[in-house]
């Protein structure tokens, strides 16, 4: 079976690697154009492109796939490359471009998507982040037959995965990436013989995982400690949970919910105690112990190390950050 692969970030790279290791022929890879990255803002190839080049696979990087859109020449070149590949199926994982109908219809077996949630929950761009933020006990991966809608296609395979109490988006992402790679290999092996049953997504239970915005990083200390702790985990590695002390920005990378009740006289965001175990902060309900922090221009530090270079004392009040660039 010949497979065109469309994907861009690390999640997709893991899936492409699984397909190659399973022996599938991949004549063409579609991925996003190179983007500036790092302190020098040099153009950097996507993880998928880097892996494709290592294996000598042809790479196309159209800015759009719409023949009637802003970059019709890109779409026309991609159309020619897809036709020349003569693939049986296209696999899509976190590609970053909407597939128009001509792409969906191009491979005889259609386009299969690897989606990091149990559809129809968390359709959209940020399913891993939103599942953690919402406090879901489980998530998973769904292999879906793509249609013109936003993650609305029929389900072919899915598998659940527990969300553990300490899971950040980074940690859960890596587990789901491995699961996605395994499931897409299974799906493609079953696909030619009609071994996959298409199941329409139920109309009930639909939720949308909207793209994460930097403005969401600001911690609102009037919220319950449990909610803030989930956001700290959900926003690691991007955009990070932010707070301020005066004009100084602080990123919070790890926290623990304290079992004690919030002191009645404490203001939301007020520091209750500082010790090697962490910085205790009053929340709208309960208190949160901050255990790993980062100041602008610095690196992530355990609380005991952080306070040696950044004075924090009981009584100080952390403010609501307004988002912005990570330190």
C-alpha positions, 0 to 999 in steps of 0.5 A, spaced: 500 500 500 502 506 498 501 512 503 501 519 502 502 523 509 500 530 511 503 532 518 507 537 521 509 537 528 512 532 533 505 528 534 505 527 526 513 525 526 511 519 530 506 517 526 510 517 520 516 513 523 511 508 525 508 507 518 515 507 515 517 502 520 511 497 518 513 497 511 508 502 508 511 505 502 510 513 502 512 516 496 510 523 498 509 527 504 506 534 505 508 539 511 507 546 513 512 551 510 519 552 514 518 557 519 523 561 523 524 558 530 529 559 536 533 565 538 536 567 531 529 566 528 532 562 522 528 558 518 527 551 521 524 545 517 518 541 521 519 534 524 515 531 519 520 534 513 526 532 517 524 525 518 522 525 510 528 527 508 532 522 512 528 517 508 529 520 501 521 522 501 519 527 496 516 533 500 511 538 498 510 544 502 504 548 499 502 554 503 495 552 501 491 547 498 485 551 495 485 552 487 481 558 488 485 561 494 490 566 495 496 561 493 493 557 487 500 556 484 502 552 491 495 548 490 496 546 483 503 544 484 501 539 490 495 537 486 500 534 481 505 531 486 499 528 489 497 525 482 504 523 481 504 519 487 499 514 485 497 513 492 492 508 495 490 513 501 492 519 505 494 519 512 493 526 516 496 528 523 496 535 525 497 537 518 495 545 519 491 546 513 484 544 511 483 539 506 479 541 500 474 536 497 479 535 491 484 532 496 479 528 500 477 525 493 484 524 490 486 517 493 482 511 492 481 509 499 480 517 501 484 520 507 484 518 514 486 522 520 489 521 527 486 525 532 488 525 539 481 525 542 475 520 543 471 523 538 466 527 538 469 530 544 474 535 543 474 536 535 479 541 533 486 544 534 488 543 541 484 536 544 490 534 549 490 541 552 483 542 553 482 535 556 487 536 561 484 543 562 477 540 563 479 535 568 477 529 563 479 522 566 480 519 560 482 521 553 485 517 547 486 517 539 481 516 534 482 514 527 477 517 522 475 517 515 475 525 513 470 529 510 469 536 509 467 538 516 472 539 522 473 533 525 466 530 523 468 524 519 466 517 521 470 513 526 474 507 524 478 505 530 479 508 537 483 507 543 482 510 550 488 512 555 487 515 562 489 522 564 494 521 570 494 526 575 500 529 574 500 529 566 502 535 563 500 536 555 507 535 554 507 528 557 500 526 555 502 528 548 508 523 547 503 517 550 498 519 545 503 520 539 505 513 540 498 510 541 496 514 534 502 511 530 500 504 533 493 505 531 494 508 524 498 502 522 493 497 525 488 501 521 491 501 514 493 493 515 485 492 515 483 497 510 484 494 504 480 488 506 474 492 508 476 490 515 474 497 518 467 499 520 465 506 519 461 508 525 458 515 524 460 520 530 454 521 535 450 528 535 451 528 542 457 529 546 460 534 541 465 539 544 470 543 541 478 544 543 479 551 540 486 553 539 490 555 545 492 563 545 497 566 549 492 570 552 490 564 556 496 563 560 494 569 565 492 566 572 486 568 575 487 567 582 480 568 584 478 561 581 479 554 585 485 551 586 483 545 582 482 549 576 488 553 576 492 546 577 489 543 571 491 549 567 498 549 569 498 542 567 494 543 560 499 549 558 505 546 559 509 546 554 505 552 551 504 557 553 505 556 560 501 559 566 503 566 568 502 571 574 506 577 576 509 580 582 509 588 581 512 588 574 515 582 574 512 576 570 513 569 573 511 562 569 508 557 573 510 550 571 508 545 576 503 546 582 500 542 588 493 543 591 494 544 598 489 540 603 488 546 607 482 551 607 484 558 605 485 563 610 478 567 611 483 573 611 487 572 605 486 575 598 486 571 592 493 571 590 496 572 597 502 568 598 501 564 605 508 561 606 514 560 603 519 554 604 523 549 600 516 545 599 514 551 595 510 557 595 503 557 598 498 561 594 491 563 596 486 561 591 478 563 590 477 556 593 483 552 597 490 554 596 495 552 591 503 550 592 507 552 586 513 548 586 517 549 579 517 557 577 521 561 572 522 568 571 523 572 565 530 570 562 531 565 566 530 557 566 525 553 570 527 552 577 524 548 583 521 553 588 527 552 593 532 554 588 527 560 585 526 564 591 534 564 592 534 569 586 527 572 587 524 574 594 518 572 595 515 573 602 508 571 606 503 577 605 505 579 598 500 578 593 501 575 586 497 579 580 493 576 574 497 576 568 495 578 562 498 573 558 504 575 553 510 572 551 513 566 555 520 568 559 
